[in-house]
Amino acid sequence: MSRSLPDHQKSRWKDSLNKVVHAYNCTKNESTGYTPFHLLYGRHPGLPIDLLFGIQEPDDATQTYPEYEKRWKQGMEGTYGLATKHAERAGEKGKKYYDLPPSR
């Protein structure tokens, strides 16, 4: 990802590292089908500007902690279940190609 920086910024790559990490965490992973951010926090990432333009609504502040915990746990169980299935399929696909005889 850092290769995509303009030439004048490549020598100062550390200044762009936080943007690269954010981009990676917001990019859907092929093997799981989810972004790393979503698997860690159970929601899609957002920026303050998203709230300003109404792209992402803030969490419901009126819910109690037990309600939030229950909803988060149910959502994450479903997410992890799907991510596991996606990862298993990706592993099977990789194994299929790994087991092919070398081409000459």
The first five atom37 places (N, CA, C, CB, O) and aatype in JSON, in Angstrom:
{
  "aatype": [12, 15, 1, 15, 10, 14, 3, 8, 5, 11, 15, 1, 17, 11, 3, 15, 10, 2, 11, 19, 19, 8, 0, 18, 2, 4, 16, 11, 2, 6, 15, 16, 7, 18, 16, 14, 13, 8, 10, 10, 18, 7, 1, 8, 14, 7, 10, 14, 9, 3, 10, 10, 13, 7, 9, 5, 6, 14, 3, 3, 0, 16, 5, 16, 18, 14, 6, 18, 6, 11, 1, 17, 11, 5, 7, 12, 6, 7, 16, 18, 7, 10, 0, 16, 11, 8, 0, 6, 1, 0, 7, 6, 11, 7, 11, 11, 18, 18, 3, 10, 14, 14, 15, 1],
  "atom_mask": [
    [1, 1, 1, 1, 1],
    [1, 1, 1, 1, 1],
    [1, 1, 1, 1, 1],
    [1, 1, 1, 1, 1],
    [1, 1, 1, 1, 1],
    [1, 1, 1, 1, 1],
    [1, 1, 1, 1, 1],
    [1, 1, 1, 1, 1],
    [1, 1, 1, 1, 1],
    [1, 1, 1, 1, 1],
    [1, 1, 1, 1, 1],
    [1, 1, 1, 1, 1],
    [1, 1, 1, 1, 1],
    [1, 1, 1, 1, 1],
    [1, 1, 1, 1, 1],
    [1, 1, 1, 1, 1],
    [1, 1, 1, 1, 1],
    [1, 1, 1, 1, 1],
    [1, 1, 1, 1, 1],
    [1, 1, 1, 1, 1],
    [1, 1, 1, 1, 1],
    [1, 1, 1, 1, 1],
    [1, 1, 1, 1, 1],
    [1, 1, 1, 1, 1],
    [1, 1, 1, 1, 1],
    [1, 1, 1, 1, 1],
    [1, 1, 1, 1, 1],
    [1, 1, 1, 1, 1],
    [1, 1, 1, 1, 1],
    [1, 1, 1, 1, 1],
    [1, 1, 1, 1, 1],
    [1, 1, 1, 1, 1],
    [1, 1, 1, 0, 1],
    [1, 1, 1, 1, 1],
    [1, 1, 1, 1, 1],
    [1, 1, 1, 1, 1],
    [1, 1, 1, 1, 1],
    [1, 1, 1, 1, 1],
    [1, 1, 1, 1, 1],
    [1, 1, 1, 1, 1],
    [1, 1, 1, 1, 1],
    [1, 1, 1, 0, 1],
    [1, 1, 1, 1, 1],
    [1, 1, 1, 1, 1],
    [1, 1, 1, 1, 1],
    [1, 1, 1, 0, 1],
    [1, 1, 1, 1, 1],
    [1, 1, 1, 1, 1],
    [1, 1, 1, 1, 1],
    [1, 1, 1, 1, 1],
    [1, 1, 1, 1, 1],
    [1, 1, 1, 1, 1],
    [1, 1, 1, 1, 1],
    [1, 1, 1, 0, 1],
    [1, 1, 1, 1, 1],
    [1, 1, 1, 1, 1],
    [1, 1, 1, 1, 1],
    [1, 1, 1, 1, 1],
    [1, 1, 1, 1, 1],
    [1, 1, 1, 1, 1],
    [1, 1, 1, 1, 1],
    [1, 1, 1, 1, 1],
    [1, 1, 1, 1, 1],
    [1, 1, 1, 1, 1],
    [1, 1, 1, 1, 1],
    [1, 1, 1, 1, 1],
    [1, 1, 1, 1, 1],
    [1, 1, 1, 1, 1],
    [1, 1, 1, 1, 1],
    [1, 1, 1, 1, 1],
    [1, 1, 1, 1, 1],
    [1, 1, 1, 1, 1],
    [1, 1, 1, 1, 1],
    [1, 1, 1, 1, 1],
    [1, 1, 1, 0, 1],
    [1, 1, 1, 1, 1],
    [1, 1, 1, 1, 1],
    [1, 1, 1, 0, 1],
    [1, 1, 1, 1, 1],
    [1, 1, 1, 1, 1],
    [1, 1, 1, 0, 1],
    [1, 1, 1, 1, 1],
    [1, 1, 1, 1, 1],
    [1, 1, 1, 1, 1],
    [1, 1, 1, 1, 1],
    [1, 1, 1, 1, 1],
    [1, 1, 1, 1, 1],
    [1, 1, 1, 1, 1],
    [1, 1, 1, 1, 1],
    [1, 1, 1, 1, 1],
    [1, 1, 1, 0, 1],
    [1, 1, 1, 1, 1],
    [1, 1, 1, 1, 1],
    [1, 1, 1, 0, 1],
    [1, 1, 1, 1, 1],
    [1, 1, 1, 1, 1],
    [1, 1, 1, 1, 1],
    [1, 1, 1, 1, 1],
    [1, 1, 1, 1, 1],
    [1, 1, 1, 1, 1],
    [1, 1, 1, 1, 1],
    [1, 1, 1, 1, 1],
    [1, 1, 1, 1, 1],
    [1, 1, 1, 1, 1]
  ],
  "atom_positions": [
    [[0.82, -1.19, 0.0], [0.0, 0.0, 0.0], [0.86, 1.26, 0.0], [-0.93, 0.0, 1.2], [0.51, 2.27, -0.61]],
    [[1.98, 1.19, 0.68], [2.83, 2.38, 0.74], [3.48, 2.67, -0.61], [3.91, 2.2, 1.8], [3.96, 3.78, -0.84]],
    [[3.49, 1.69, -1.52], [4.03, 1.93, -2.86], [3.18, 2.93, -3.62], [4.13, 0.63, -3.64], [3.66, 3.56, -4.57]],
    [[1.93, 3.09, -3.22], [1.04, 4.01, -3.94], [1.27, 5.47, -3.55], [-0.4, 3.63, -3.69], [0.65, 6.36, -4.13]],
    [[2.14, 5.73, -2.59], [2.43, 7.11, -2.22], [3.16, 7.82, -3.35], [3.28, 7.15, -0.93], [3.94, 7.2, -4.08]],
    [[2.91, 9.11, -3.51], [3.65, 9.88, -4.52], [5.15, 9.88, -4.16], [3.11, 11.33, -4.62], [5.51, 9.74, -2.99]],
    [[5.99, 10.05, -5.16], [7.44, 10.0, -4.96], [7.92, 10.96, -3.88], [8.14, 10.3, -6.26], [8.82, 10.63, -3.1]],
    [[7.34, 12.16, -3.83], [7.82, 13.15, -2.86], [7.45, 12.77, -1.41], [7.25, 14.52, -3.19], [7.99, 13.35, -0.48]],
    [[6.55, 11.82, -1.22], [6.17, 11.4, 0.13], [6.81, 10.07, 0.55], [4.67, 11.28, 0.22], [6.73, 9.7, 1.71]],
    [[7.43, 9.37, -0.38], [7.99, 8.05, -0.06], [9.1, 8.13, 0.99], [8.53, 7.4, -1.33], [9.24, 7.21, 1.79]],
    [[9.88, 9.18, 0.99], [10.94, 9.29, 1.99], [10.37, 9.6, 3.37], [11.94, 10.37, 1.6], [11.04, 9.39, 4.39]],
    [[9.14, 10.09, 3.42], [8.47, 10.39, 4.7], [7.29, 9.44, 4.89], [7.99, 11.87, 4.74], [6.2, 9.87, 5.28]],
    [[7.51, 8.16, 4.64], [6.45, 7.17, 4.68], [5.83, 7.04, 6.06], [6.97, 5.83, 4.25], [4.66, 6.68, 6.18]],
    [[6.59, 7.34, 7.11], [6.05, 7.22, 8.47], [4.9, 8.19, 8.7], [7.15, 7.48, 9.51], [4.0, 7.91, 9.49]],
    [[4.92, 9.34, 8.02], [3.85, 10.32, 8.17], [2.52, 9.8, 7.63], [4.22, 11.61, 7.47], [1.46, 10.27, 8.04]],
    [[2.56, 8.84, 6.72], [1.35, 8.29, 6.11], [0.96, 6.94, 6.66], [1.53, 8.18, 4.63], [-0.03, 6.35, 6.22]],
    [[1.71, 6.43, 7.61], [1.47, 5.09, 8.13], [0.07, 4.94, 8.74], [2.51, 4.73, 9.15], [-0.58, 3.91, 8.54]],
    [[-0.4, 5.95, 9.47], [-1.73, 5.84, 10.07], [-2.81, 5.74, 9.0], [-2.0, 7.04, 10.98], [-3.82, 5.06, 9.21]],
    [[-2.63, 6.41, 7.89], [-3.62, 6.32, 6.8], [-3.6, 4.95, 6.14], [-3.36, 7.41, 5.75], [-4.64, 4.41, 5.78]],
    [[-2.4, 4.4, 5.99], [-2.26, 3.07, 5.4], [-2.9, 2.02, 6.31], [-0.77, 2.73, 5.15], [-3.6, 1.13, 5.83]],
    [[-2.65, 2.13, 7.61], [-3.24, 1.19, 8.56], [-4.76, 1.3, 8.55], [-2.7, 1.44, 9.99], [-5.46, 0.28, 8.58]],
    [[-5.28, 2.52, 8.51], [-6.74, 2.71, 8.45], [-7.31, 2.08, 7.18], [-7.09, 4.21, 8.52], [-8.34, 1.41, 7.22]],
    [[-6.64, 2.31, 6.06], [-7.11, 1.73, 4.8], [-7.11, 0.21, 4.86], [-6.24, 2.21, 3.64], [-8.06, -0.42, 4.4]],
    [[-6.06, -0.38, 5.42], [-6.0, -1.84, 5.55], [-7.12, -2.34, 6.45], [-4.63, -2.28, 6.12], [-7.79, -3.32, 6.11]],
    [[-7.34, -1.7, 7.58], [-8.38, -2.14, 8.52], [-9.79, -1.98, 7.97], [-8.25, -1.38, 9.81], [-10.72, -2.61, 8.46]],
    [[-9.95, -1.13, 6.96], [-11.26, -0.9, 6.36], [-11.47, -1.67, 5.06], [-11.45, 0.58, 6.11], [-12.52, -1.56, 4.43]],
    [[-10.47, -2.47, 4.67], [-10.55, -3.22, 3.42], [-11.03, -4.64, 3.7], [-9.19, -3.24, 2.71], [-10.51, -5.32, 4.58]],
    [[-12.02, -5.06, 2.94], [-12.59, -6.4, 3.11], [-11.54, -7.46, 2.81], [-13.83, -6.59, 2.2], [-10.88, -7.42, 1.77]],
    [[-11.39, -8.4, 3.72], [-10.43, -9.48, 3.57], [-11.04, -10.58, 2.72], [-9.99, -10.02, 4.95], [-12.17, -10.99, 2.96]],
    [[-10.31, -11.04, 1.74], [-10.84, -12.06, 0.82], [-11.16, -13.37, 1.53], [-9.83, -12.31, -0.3], [-12.16, -14.02, 1.2]],
    [[-10.35, -13.77, 2.49], [-10.57, -15.07, 3.11], [-11.68, -15.06, 4.15], [-9.29, -15.54, 3.75], [-12.34, -16.08, 4.33]],
    [[-11.92, -13.94, 4.83], [-12.99, -13.91, 5.84], [-14.26, -13.27, 5.32], [-12.51, -13.18, 7.07], [-15.35, -13.58, 5.81]],
    [[-14.15, -12.4, 4.35], [-15.32, -11.69, 3.85], [-15.65, -10.45, 4.67], [0.0, 0.0, 0.0], [-16.66, -9.8, 4.41]],
    [[-14.84, -10.12, 5.65], [-15.07, -8.96, 6.52], [-13.8, -8.13, 6.62], [-15.53, -9.41, 7.92], [-12.7, -8.6, 6.31]],
    [[-13.97, -6.88, 7.05], [-12.81, -6.04, 7.31], [-12.25, -6.4, 8.69], [-13.18, -4.53, 7.24], [-12.99, -6.85, 9.56]],
    [[-10.93, -6.22, 8.89], [-10.38, -6.45, 10.23], [-11.06, -5.6, 11.3], [-8.88, -6.16, 10.23], [-11.26, -6.06, 12.42]],
    [[-11.43, -4.38, 10.96], [-12.1, -3.5, 11.9], [-13.43, -4.11, 12.36], [-12.35, -2.12, 11.27], [-13.74, -4.11, 13.55]],
    [[-14.2, -4.62, 11.41], [-15.5, -5.2, 11.75], [-15.35, -6.44, 12.62], [-16.26, -5.56, 10.48], [-16.13, -6.63, 13.55]],
    [[-14.36, -7.27, 12.35], [-14.15, -8.46, 13.18], [-13.71, -8.1, 14.59], [-13.12, -9.37, 12.53], [-13.96, -8.86, 15.53]],
    [[-13.05, -6.98, 14.75], [-12.59, -6.58, 16.07], [-13.66, -5.84, 16.86], [-11.35, -5.71, 15.94], [-13.84, -6.09, 18.05]],
    [[-14.38, -4.93, 16.21], [-15.31, -4.06, 16.92], [-16.79, -4.37, 16.67], [-15.05, -2.65, 16.54], [-17.65, -3.85, 17.37]],
    [[-17.08, -5.21, 15.69], [-18.47, -5.57, 15.44], [-19.28, -4.51, 14.73], [0.0, 0.0, 0.0], [-20.51, -4.55, 14.76]],
    [[-18.63, -3.58, 14.1], [-19.33, -2.54, 13.35], [-18.43, -2.07, 12.21], [-19.73, -1.33, 14.27], [-17.24, -2.37, 12.18]],
    [[-19.02, -1.35, 11.31], [-18.24, -0.8, 10.21], [-17.54, 0.46, 10.69], [-19.14, -0.51, 8.98], [-18.1, 1.22, 11.49]],
    [[-16.33, 0.7, 10.21], [-15.61, 1.9, 10.65], [-16.26, 3.16, 10.08], [-14.14, 1.83, 10.23], [-16.9, 3.13, 9.03]],
    [[-16.09, 4.22, 10.78], [-16.63, 5.49, 10.3], [-15.72, 6.62, 10.68], [0.0, 0.0, 0.0], [-14.89, 6.5, 11.58]],
    [[-15.88, 7.71, 10.0], [-15.13, 8.92, 10.27], [-16.1, 9.98, 10.78], [-14.37, 9.41, 9.01], [-17.3, 9.88, 10.53]],
    [[-15.61, 10.97, 11.49], [-16.5, 12.03, 11.97], [-17.31, 12.69, 10.83], [-15.69, 13.09, 12.69], [-18.44, 13.11, 11.04]],
    [[-16.72, 12.77, 9.66], [-17.43, 13.38, 8.53], [-18.66, 12.56, 8.13], [-16.48, 13.51, 7.33], [-19.63, 13.11, 7.61]],
    [[-18.61, 11.24, 8.37], [-19.76, 10.39, 8.07], [-20.98, 10.8, 8.9], [-19.42, 8.92, 8.33], [-22.11, 10.8, 8.4]],
    [[-20.76, 11.14, 10.15], [-21.85, 11.59, 11.01], [-22.39, 12.93, 10.53], [-21.38, 11.69, 12.47], [-23.59, 13.17, 10.55]],
    [[-21.49, 13.8, 10.11], [-21.87, 15.12, 9.65], [-22.81, 15.04, 8.44], [-20.64, 15.94, 9.3], [-23.79, 15.78, 8.37]],
    [[-22.5, 14.15, 7.51], [-23.31, 14.01, 6.31], [-24.42, 12.98, 6.44], [-22.44, 13.66, 5.15], [-25.15, 12.72, 5.48]],
    [[-24.56, 12.38, 7.61], [-25.63, 11.42, 7.83], [-25.4, 10.08, 7.17], [0.0, 0.0, 0.0], [-26.35, 9.32, 6.98]],
    [[-24.15, 9.78, 6.82], [-23.84, 8.5, 6.18], [-23.9, 7.38, 7.21], [-22.44, 8.54, 5.52], [-24.31, 6.26, 6.91]],
    [[-23.49, 7.69, 8.43], [-23.5, 6.7, 9.51], [-24.18, 7.33, 10.71], [-22.05, 6.23, 9.86], [-23.85, 8.44, 11.13]],
    [[-25.13, 6.62, 11.25], [-25.84, 7.11, 12.42], [-25.07, 6.76, 13.68], [-27.26, 6.53, 12.48], [-24.44, 5.7, 13.75]],
    [[-25.1, 7.63, 14.69], [-24.45, 7.27, 15.95], [-25.19, 6.13, 16.63], [-24.37, 8.5, 16.89], [-26.38, 5.92, 16.39]],
    [[-24.48, 5.39, 17.48], [-25.12, 4.3, 18.22], [-26.24, 4.85, 19.07], [-24.09, 3.56, 19.1], [-26.2, 6.0, 19.52]],
    [[-27.24, 4.03, 19.3], [-28.39, 4.43, 20.1], [-27.95, 4.6, 21.55], [-29.54, 3.4, 19.98], [-27.66, 3.61, 22.23]],
    [[-27.89, 5.82, 22.02], [-27.41, 6.1, 23.37], [-28.46, 5.77, 24.42], [-27.01, 7.56, 23.48], [-28.15, 5.78, 25.62]],
    [[-29.69, 5.48, 24.01], [-30.74, 5.22, 24.99], [-30.77, 3.77, 25.44], [-32.07, 5.59, 24.43], [-31.47, 3.45, 26.41]],
    [[-30.06, 2.9, 24.78], [-30.08, 1.49, 25.18], [-29.21, 1.26, 26.41], [-29.62, 0.6, 24.03], [-28.22, 1.97, 26.63]],
    [[-29.58, 0.29, 27.19], [-28.81, -0.03, 28.39], [-27.62, -0.89, 28.01], [-29.68, -0.75, 29.43], [-27.56, -1.44, 26.91]],
    [[-26.67, -1.01, 28.93], [-25.5, -1.83, 28.66], [-25.86, -3.29, 28.41], [-24.52, -1.72, 29.81], [-25.34, -3.88, 27.47]],
    [[-26.74, -3.9, 29.23], [-27.1, -5.3, 28.95], [-27.75, -5.48, 27.57], [-28.06, -5.8, 30.02], [-27.51, -6.5, 26.92]],
    [[-28.55, -4.51, 27.13], [-29.16, -4.6, 25.79], [-28.08, -4.51, 24.72], [-30.2, -3.49, 25.59], [-28.1, -5.27, 23.75]],
    [[-27.15, -3.58, 24.9], [-26.05, -3.43, 23.94], [-25.21, -4.7, 23.89], [-25.17, -2.22, 24.31], [-24.88, -5.19, 22.81]],
    [[-24.88, -5.23, 25.06], [-24.04, -6.43, 25.13], [-24.72, -7.61, 24.44], [-23.72, -6.78, 26.58], [-24.07, -8.36, 23.72]],
    [[-26.0, -7.78, 24.66], [-26.74, -8.89, 24.05], [-26.76, -8.75, 22.53], [-28.19, -8.94, 24.6], [-26.51, -9.71, 21.8]],
    [[-27.06, -7.53, 22.05], [-27.11, -7.3, 20.6], [-25.73, -7.48, 19.98], [-27.65, -5.88, 20.31], [-25.61, -8.07, 18.91]],
    [[-24.68, -6.97, 20.65], [-23.32, -7.09, 20.13], [-22.91, -8.56, 20.08], [-22.34, -6.29, 20.99], [-22.33, -9.0, 19.09]],
    [[-23.2, -9.32, 21.13], [-22.82, -10.73, 21.18], [-23.5, -11.52, 20.07], [-23.16, -11.34, 22.55], [-22.86, -12.34, 19.41]],
    [[-24.79, -11.3, 19.85], [-25.51, -12.0, 18.78], [-24.92, -11.66, 17.42], [-27.01, -11.64, 18.81], [-24.73, -12.53, 16.58]],
    [[-24.63, -10.39, 17.22], [-24.06, -9.97, 15.94], [-22.68, -10.56, 15.7], [0.0, 0.0, 0.0], [-22.36, -10.98, 14.59]],
    [[-21.86, -10.58, 16.74], [-20.5, -11.1, 16.59], [-20.49, -12.61, 16.41], [-19.66, -10.71, 17.8], [-19.65, -13.13, 15.68]],
    [[-21.4, -13.32, 17.06], [-21.48, -14.78, 16.85], [-21.8, -15.08, 15.39], [-22.54, -15.41, 17.78], [-21.21, -15.98, 14.8]],
    [[-22.74, -14.33, 14.83], [-23.06, -14.51, 13.41], [-21.91, -14.15, 12.51], [0.0, 0.0, 0.0], [-21.6, -14.85, 11.54]],
    [[-21.26, -13.03, 12.83], [-20.12, -12.58, 12.02], [-18.99, -13.58, 12.06], [-19.63, -11.22, 12.52], [-18.44, -13.94, 11.01]],
    [[-18.63, -14.05, 13.25], [-17.53, -15.02, 13.37], [-17.89, -16.34, 12.7], [-17.19, -15.26, 14.85], [-17.02, -17.0, 12.12]],
    [[-19.15, -16.73, 12.77], [-19.57, -17.96, 12.08], [-19.38, -17.85, 10.58], [0.0, 0.0, 0.0], [-18.84, -18.75, 9.94]],
    [[-19.83, -16.73, 10.01], [-19.66, -16.52, 8.57], [-18.19, -16.38, 8.19], [-20.43, -15.28, 8.12], [-17.75, -16.91, 7.17]],
    [[-17.42, -15.66, 9.01], [-16.0, -15.48, 8.71], [-15.28, -16.82, 8.75], [-15.36, -14.5, 9.72], [-14.39, -17.07, 7.93]],
    [[-15.65, -17.69, 9.68], [-15.03, -19.02, 9.76], [-15.35, -19.83, 8.51], [-15.52, -19.77, 11.01], [-14.46, -20.49, 7.96]],
    [[-16.6, -19.78, 8.06], [-16.98, -20.51, 6.84], [-16.19, -19.98, 5.63], [-18.5, -20.38, 6.58], [-15.69, -20.76, 4.82]],
    [[-16.09, -18.65, 5.53], [-15.34, -18.06, 4.42], [-13.87, -18.48, 4.47], [-15.45, -16.52, 4.45], [-13.28, -18.83, 3.44]],
    [[-13.29, -18.46, 5.66], [-11.87, -18.82, 5.81], [-11.65, -20.3, 5.48], [-11.38, -18.52, 7.24], [-10.64, -20.66, 4.88]],
    [[-12.58, -21.15, 5.88], [-12.46, -22.58, 5.56], [-12.52, -22.8, 4.06], [-13.57, -23.4, 6.26], [-11.75, -23.59, 3.51]],
    [[-13.45, -22.1, 3.39], [-13.53, -22.23, 1.93], [-12.26, -21.74, 1.25], [-14.74, -21.45, 1.39], [-11.77, -22.35, 0.3]],
    [[-11.73, -20.63, 1.75], [-10.49, -20.09, 1.18], [-9.34, -21.08, 1.42], [-10.15, -18.7, 1.79], [-8.48, -21.25, 0.55]],
    [[-9.32, -21.71, 2.58], [-8.29, -22.71, 2.87], [-8.39, -23.92, 1.97], [0.0, 0.0, 0.0], [-7.38, -24.43, 1.51]],
    [[-9.62, -24.38, 1.71], [-9.82, -25.51, 0.81], [-9.36, -25.17, -0.61], [-11.3, -25.94, 0.8], [-8.75, -25.99, -1.3]],
    [[-9.67, -23.95, -1.02], [-9.25, -23.5, -2.35], [-7.73, -23.45, -2.43], [-9.85, -22.1, -2.67], [-7.14, -23.89, -3.42]],
    [[-7.09, -22.91, -1.39], [-5.63, -22.86, -1.37], [-5.01, -24.24, -1.36], [0.0, 0.0, 0.0], [-3.99, -24.47, -2.02]],
    [[-5.61, -25.16, -0.62], [-5.1, -26.53, -0.56], [-5.2, -27.19, -1.93], [-5.87, -27.37, 0.5], [-4.3, -27.92, -2.34]],
    [[-6.3, -26.93, -2.62], [-6.49, -27.52, -3.95], [-5.35, -27.09, -4.88], [-7.87, -27.1, -4.55], [-4.8, -27.92, -5.61]],
    [[-5.0, -25.81, -4.86], [-3.92, -25.32, -5.71], [-2.55, -25.78, -5.22], [-3.95, -23.81, -5.78], [-1.65, -26.03, -6.02]],
    [[-2.39, -25.9, -3.91], [-1.13, -26.37, -3.35], [-0.86, -27.82, -3.73], [-1.13, -26.21, -1.82], [0.28, -28.2, -3.99]],
    [[-1.93, -28.63, -3.77], [-1.78, -30.05, -4.05], [-1.62, -30.39, -5.53], [-2.95, -30.78, -3.51], [-1.34, -31.53, -5.88]],
    [[-1.8, -29.39, -6.41], [-1.63, -29.64, -7.84], [-0.18, -30.01, -8.12], [-2.05, -28.41, -8.67], [0.74, -29.46, -7.51]],
    [[0.03, -30.92, -9.06], [1.43, -31.25, -9.41], [2.08, -30.05, -10.09], [1.49, -32.5, -10.34], [1.39, -29.28, -10.76]],
    [[3.37, -29.89, -9.92], [4.05, -28.75, -10.56], [3.93, -28.83, -12.08], [5.55, -28.7, -10.13], [4.07, -29.91, -12.67]],
    [[3.69, -27.69, -12.69], [3.59, -27.67, -14.15], [4.97, -27.47, -14.75], [2.62, -26.57, -14.63], [5.81, -26.75, -14.21]],
    [[5.17, -28.11, -15.85], [6.49, -28.0, -16.51], [6.34, -27.58, -17.91], [7.26, -29.3, -16.47], [7.33, -27.43, -18.63]]
  ]
}
